[in-house]
Amino acid sequence: MSTVARAVSARGELVLSTRADGVLELRVNGVFVMDTEQTTSERALARVALERSARPFRVLVGGLGLGYTTAELLADPRVEHVDVVEIEQAVVDWLADGTVPHGPDLLADARLSVHVTDVLAHLGAAARASYDVVLLDVDNGPDQLVHLSNRALYDRGGLALARRALAPGGMLVVWSAHPAHTLERELRTTIGQVRIVRVPVQLSHRDEEYWVYAATR
Ligand SMILES: C[S@@+](CC[C@H](N)C(=O)[O-])C[C@H]1O[C@@H](n2cnc3c(N)ncnc32)[C@H](O)[C@@H]1O
């Protein structure tokens, strides 16, 4: 594993590394966040919303990461505009300058706006009913936070902000590496009907599954 880029922010250290096979891996404070080898579930997060939403016109993505969720959204011609909110300037820079090779093409899409801020703050400031779909993939799940401050995103107050930003019939979809029973309950209470999608993935030749929670307002 060799380091491709490194940055330090108010939240700690970000490292982008490459393995011998060319796979890129992103870590925050030493914690694995994602790689470019296994991106099925990042793309599934977008697909679940695209397949179940009649009008996925205006979309908010929490967490740019290495851009797979956003790329899947932009591949759908129904999507008119995507706001991506990423808390780390360095992550955006690494996609913009080609450190992440597919980054420049992705960011060049005229339907995309990138905002460097906390997605919770963005939701708090968003106009009522401004999105048809809100996708959240900022942690390894609501019970496995990358930043402790993200806890507020999944509690009733954070989910109420997401609900307020959603148009009637809109969907909030949340990625998790584990079953998230508390989140499921809070989504039902705060947003509405919840669908749970299990996404099979292969991790180091092991069969695992990730979870996507889709709540319809
Ligand atoms: C797992 S990655 C997202 C992966 C993305 N779905 C993809 O397809 O590549 C999580 C990203 O969320 C960002 N993040 C973490 N907390 C955040 C927050 N509160 N607001 C916005 N972005 C956040 C991290 O810096 C990281 O880039």
The ligand as an ORCA input file, in Angstrom:
! r2SCAN-3c Opt
* xyz 0 1
  C     -18.169      6.378      2.453
  S     -17.742      7.928      1.769
  C     -19.006      8.205      0.599
  C     -18.908      7.261     -0.524
  C     -19.754      7.651     -1.717
  N     -21.121      7.178     -1.535
  C     -19.181      7.080     -2.994
  O     -19.926      6.539     -3.805
  O     -17.980      7.165     -3.207
  C     -18.179      9.047      3.052
  C     -17.865     10.504      2.730
  O     -18.653     11.346      3.590
  C     -17.885     12.431      4.006
  N     -18.516     12.953      5.242
  C     -18.416     12.460      6.494
  N     -19.187     13.167      7.337
  C     -19.800     14.129      6.597
  C     -20.743     15.146      6.887
  N     -21.213     15.311      8.128
  N     -21.162     15.950      5.897
  C     -20.700     15.777      4.619
  N     -19.800     14.817      4.268
  C     -19.374     13.993      5.250
  C     -16.501     11.841      4.184
  O     -15.497     12.846      4.186
  C     -16.414     10.892      3.000
  O     -15.886     11.524      1.864
*
